[in-house]
Structures are given as structure tokens and as C-alpha cells.
Amino acid sequence: MKIIAKSKKAYLNYDITDTYDCGIVLQWHEVKSIKTQHCNISHAFSRIIGSELWIYNMDIPLYEKTAPQTVPGYDAQQNRKLLVKQKELAKISAAMDKKGIIPVPLTVYLDKRWRVKIKLWMGKLRKKVEKKQYLKEKSIDRQAKKDMKQFMK
């Protein structure tokens, strides 16, 4: 598994509960662009429309060797369909019915067969106080690991 893009703010902004691996519908030049690590999901979010899961604001620029004439009117941040099984879609929909829980695209990666996948996490938005507490705990853990490392020498 090779990670292409990661949403670092998602770890801070959301409490993560469930994970889902989703495929994504892409054009050939978008796949090439992603495989050359040109992808951004920091502002991306997901929604269920009808009986389909869609991702919004995922930025995939045009592949550098693609002539713009071959893809007229290409929008780098167009909406793209995510591919999930019907059972997983039902679970995601049921989780979204709870207050404040949304699907958050966390990573874009290539699986063993070099297919582009998105790891989708169900998250609940943290409040400002919870974010401060999370950062405080993280810094305490980091300091403890540093002290243990010095102690072991």
C-alpha cells in the first residue's frame, strides 16, 4: 500500500470511529496524475446523494503530459463518485443519521494491484476544547517517549 495524499487536519478536527475503503471513478489522466503524487484532499468531504456516495473538493490537477485539447473544460475539483458496497453504504447512511457524524476522506492510496483507493473514516467534529485537550495529550506522550529514550541510553 502506497499512500499518495493524507488529510492531516482530519486527525485534529474529528473523532474517528469506523473506516471504509472505497474505490473512485476516475479518468485515465487523473489516474496518471495521482500516481505521480499530484492530489490534494485537505478540503475534501463526502455526501450521499440518492443511493451513491460522492466526494467533493478533491483536487486532482491535469496530468503534466496531457494536452489540454484532449480534455476540454477539465475541472480539477469536480465531484467524483466513490465505489462502495451496498451494505457499507447502508452503514454509512445509518451513521450519518446520527447527529454530527460525517464521512471524512482521510487518505488516498494505491492498493496491491495499483488501483486508486480512498480510506473513508466516519468522524464526529471536535469542539475547540476537545482539540486543545487532544494536542495537550499528544505533546505529553511525545515528551514521555523522549524521556524514555534518554533514560534507556
C-alpha positions in Angstrom: 0.0 0.0 0.0 1.5 3.3 -1.1 0.0 6.5 0.4 -0.4 9.3 -2.1 -2.2 12.0 -0.1 -3.3 12.4 3.5 -5.6 14.9 5.2 -3.6 15.8 8.3 -6.3 18.2 9.7 -8.8 15.3 9.9 -6.9 13.7 12.8 -7.2 17.0 14.7 -10.7 18.1 13.7 -12.6 14.7 14.0 -13.0 11.9 16.5 -12.7 8.8 14.2 -14.9 5.8 14.7 -15.4 3.5 11.6 -13.2 3.1 8.5 -14.2 2.1 4.9 -12.1 1.5 1.9 -13.7 3.0 -1.3 -12.8 2.9 -4.9 -13.2 6.0 -7.0 -14.3 6.6 -10.6 -11.5 8.4 -12.4 -10.5 9.3 -16.0 -7.2 8.0 -17.4 -5.3 11.2 -17.0 -6.5 11.6 -13.4 -5.1 8.2 -12.5 -1.8 9.1 -14.0 -1.8 12.4 -12.1 -2.5 10.6 -8.8 0.2 8.0 -9.4 2.7 10.8 -9.8 1.5 12.1 -6.4 -0.4 15.1 -7.6 -3.5 15.0 -5.4 -4.9 17.1 -2.5 -7.7 16.0 -0.2 -7.2 18.6 2.6 -10.6 20.3 1.9 -12.5 17.2 0.6 -15.7 16.0 2.1 -18.2 13.3 1.2 -22.0 13.1 0.8 -24.6 10.6 -0.1 -26.9 11.7 -3.0 -29.6 9.2 -3.9 -28.0 5.8 -3.4 -24.5 6.9 -4.3 -21.5 8.3 -2.3 -19.8 11.3 -3.8 -16.6 13.2 -2.9 -16.4 16.9 -3.3 -13.4 19.3 -3.5 -10.8 16.6 -4.1 -8.2 18.4 -6.2 -6.6 16.4 -9.0 -4.7 18.6 -11.4 -4.3 17.7 -15.1 -1.5 15.3 -15.8 1.5 17.2 -16.9 1.9 15.3 -20.2 -1.7 15.5 -21.2 -2.6 18.0 -23.9 -5.4 20.3 -22.7 -7.1 19.8 -26.1 -7.8 16.1 -25.3 -9.7 17.0 -22.2 -11.6 20.3 -22.9 -13.2 22.0 -19.9 -11.5 19.9 -17.3 -12.2 20.9 -13.7 -9.6 19.7 -11.2 -12.1 19.9 -8.3 -15.1 18.2 -9.9 -17.3 15.8 -8.0 -16.3 12.2 -8.2 -18.2 9.0 -7.4 -17.0 6.7 -4.7 -17.5 3.0 -5.1 -18.7 1.1 -2.0 -20.8 -2.0 -1.5 -24.5 -1.5 -0.8 -24.1 -2.9 2.8 -21.3 -0.4 3.5 -23.4 2.4 2.0 -26.3 1.4 4.3 -23.9 1.5 7.3 -22.5 4.9 6.3 -26.0 6.3 5.8 -27.1 5.0 9.2 -24.1 6.5 10.8 -24.8 9.9 9.1 -28.3 9.9 10.6 -26.7 10.3 14.0 -26.0 13.9 14.9 -22.7 15.3 13.9 -21.2 12.2 12.2 -19.9 12.7 8.7 -17.7 10.6 6.3 -14.2 12.1 6.1 -11.8 11.2 3.3 -8.6 10.6 5.1 -6.1 9.1 2.7 -5.7 8.4 -1.0 -3.6 5.3 -1.6 -2.7 2.7 -4.2 -3.5 -0.9 -3.2 -1.5 -4.1 -4.1 -2.9 -4.1 -7.6 -2.1 -0.4 -8.1 -5.7 0.7 -8.0 -6.5 4.1 -6.5 -8.5 3.8 -3.3 -9.7 6.2 -0.6 -9.8 5.5 3.1 -13.1 7.0 4.4 -13.5 7.4 8.1 -16.7 8.3 9.9 -15.9 11.2 12.2 -17.6 13.5 14.7 -16.5 17.1 14.7 -14.5 18.0 17.8 -15.1 21.2 19.7 -12.4 23.7 20.4 -11.8 22.5 23.9 -11.5 18.9 22.8 -8.9 19.9 20.2 -6.8 21.6 22.8 -7.1 18.5 25.1 -6.0 16.3 22.2 -3.0 18.4 21.4 -2.1 18.5 25.1 -2.2 14.7 25.4 -0.2 14.3 22.2 2.6 16.6 23.5 2.7 14.8 26.8 3.0 11.5 25.0 5.7 12.8 22.8 7.7 14.2 25.8 7.3 10.9 27.7 8.7 8.9 24.7 11.6 11.4 24.5 12.3 11.0 28.2 12.1 7.2 28.0 14.5 7.2 25.1 17.0 9.3 27.0 16.6 7.1 30.1 17.3 3.9 28.1 20.7 5.2 26.9 
